[in-house]
Amino acid sequence: MTSTLSLRQRVLALGLLSLSAAASAAAETRVLRPEDHLSLQSVSDPQLSPDGSKVAYVVGTVEGKSKRRSAIWIASSDGSQPPRPFTSGPQNASAPRWSPDGRTLAFVSARPAGDDNKAAEKAQLHLLPIEGGEARRLTSLEDGVRSCVWSPDGSKLACLARVAPVKDDLGFERSDSRRYTSMFYKYDGAGWDDGRRTHVFIVDAASGDAKQITSGEWNDSDPDWSPDGTRLAFVSDRETKGSDWDGRNADVYVVPVAGGEPIKISDHPEADTQPVWSPDGKTIAFYGSLSEGDHPKIYLAPPTGGVPSRLASPAMNYLSGGLRWAEGGRALTFEAGSKGERHLFRLSLDSKQIAPVTRGPRFVSQVDVNEKAGLLAYRAEDTTHPNDIFVSDLRGGNERRLTRLNEDFLKDAALPDIERIAWKAADGLEIEGYLMRPVGFDAAKKYPMVVWVHGGPNGMHGRQWFFDADVLAGHGYAVFLPNPRGSSGYGEAFQRAVQNEWGGKAYTDLMGGVDTALAANPWIDPSRLGIIGHSYGGFMTNWVVTQTPRFKAAVTVAGPSNMVSIQGQRDAAYNHRRDFGGDVFRNYQKDWDYSPVRFASQVKTPVLILHGEADHRVPLAQGEEWFRALRRFGVPTELVIFPRGNHGFRTTGEPKQVVEALNMQLAWLDRYVKAGPVAGP
């Protein structure tokens, strides 16, 4: 190290100096700072009322520096009335669902029952009349509820809830010790497997009586009511239990609401998910995969089972979700990313053709469809606006923006411009990315540039709100956002092109993009480059610095470093088989060939490692291996461990940790890339 200042001391110094510099440089403008994360609001889960007159949705805020809060709001879909809060109190409320008659909103909350002001230990289902009044807690299940779906007639709800076994398979009473027989015993964000399994309960909307209709040593999910309200479709992996590949062969089942033996209707060797009934009740559409790692395709099958499912369209080439029926059963809609944007698409079952419904340089997500009212409700964001709620007609026209959650906070903030950059890989493959200019850009000046590598590898940069990049641009950096092969949004062949070489052509794609950006923008200083990545992006960051000394600093967040050891450490054990040419026990060489730690002696770039202590997707041991290897070879390196942080701590973790992590990135980049005032002696 060239300075005796600790990273935390440099972070504090950076905060004071950046505020002073920003104030003196442009008193009339404001750039985004890491601390602004605490003020930004989020919005999610829009739900149209049955008559289409209202939209319920969830607003997320930060209280203090360590607590996130969610509340349900309601807006008029025609914009005639301002949005209003629907739930109140200190407890979170989420998952709003309208009763079929539109008079009641169901939601999930850990709010107290009766006059007791103490929060419940588990979140339960509540009902609240639209006209107002007090919410009524409907369920009192031991482990609470996760989510609920109304029956077509409004008399019942299908809820997902976890069930705990009383004894283990040896007959011992359960204790705080953890005993496992399956290698899937931990899950990122959920922690260690406690033996509970998620099953379907039918809850009476009047009495709250709950009847469990599925059971077993597996998890059930995705319940969807038949139009006549007599059956449920759901997803469960009942055939691979005990084979140590839990979840890989999930199937779609149908079960009577009164209970009984489920009937399997799907027929693929890999996972089948997200079943939805057709309006006439004769067909169930679902996603299915033929081979591990394939993009799921849409299949159709009768609810009675016994016949092969059929492919809805051979034109499907998207990594998609949010499947729904449309036009009375003549079409299906889904959401998918495409070339730096995300939209709702329509699949015609007659022509088998696919066309976008929503359009524009933005990301559209969480679409709710009300065909009777002729409306869509959805979230939409772009590079200068975080998500807000919008409503349009069924073809995406006559759009209205219903919320403006962050408008006042951002109205005086200077936000960066973004432009598309395209280049050809060495093998001729077309690649694209996006370049964000520094705030206050002056073509006569030279600026440092940071390359931000997305995760996945099937993530995608594009026309979306990216707070981290906005902060970097406000701090004087150009930010390059590449979509090398492996990214989604460009078809299945493009996404699977990283197979057997995570650090191969994807690396040269990325570096080709850097060269293209530099050649087209002489204001970027090629001697001041930095690189950041999270998850797979962290892997690529680690890999890049083993292959080239061009970058003056690197920040790796929750990044793999040893592709051999991680296979037995992570929650999704050994699931890189297809990525690296087979099982690590039979063909470990590919895993080792693309392990950054193997080349630690070649690294010359200072590396900051940020890792969550509770990360089960890329366990902390990966950050520790990388840190120790780099220190072993004298590389300037620091490891920062975030207590309680899971794999997504950088964006969805404790708010104070999100802010701290971003401030540490700035301090590291300023020290080694910008060579600013906190660089030390």
Secondary structure, 3 states (H helix, E strand, C coil): CCCCCCHHHHHHHHHHHHHHHHHHHCCCCECCCHHHHHCCCEEEEEEECCCCCEEEEEEEEEECCCEEEEEEEEEECCCCCCCEECCCCCCCEEEEEECCCCCEEEEEECCCCCCCCCCCCCCEEEEEECCCCCCEECCCCCCCCCEEEECCCCCEEEEEEEECCCECCCCCECCCCCCCCCCCCEECCCEECCCCEEEEEEEECCCCCEEECCCCCCCEEEEEECCCCCEEEEEECCCCCCCCCCCCCCEEEEEECCCCCCEECCCCCCCEEEEEECCCCCCEEEEECCCCCCCCEEEEECCCCCCCCEECCCCCCCCEEEEEEEHHHCEEEEEEEECCEEEEEEEECCCCCEEECCCCCCEEEEEEEECCCCEEEEEEEECCEEEEEEEEECCCCCCEECCCCCHHHHCCECCCCEEEEEEECCCCCEEEEEEECCCCCCCCCCEEEEEEECCCCCCCCCCCCCHHHHHHHHCCCEEEEEECCCCCCCCHHHHHHHCCCCCCHHHHHHHHHHHHHHHHCCCEEEEEEEEEEECHHHHHHHHHHHHCCCCCEEEEECCCCCCCHHHHCCCCCCCCCCCCCCCCCCCHHHHHHCCHHHHHHHCCCCEEEEEECCCCCCCHHHHHHHHHHHHHCCCCEEEEEECCCCCCHHHHCCHHHHHHHHHHHHHHHHHHHHCCCCCCC
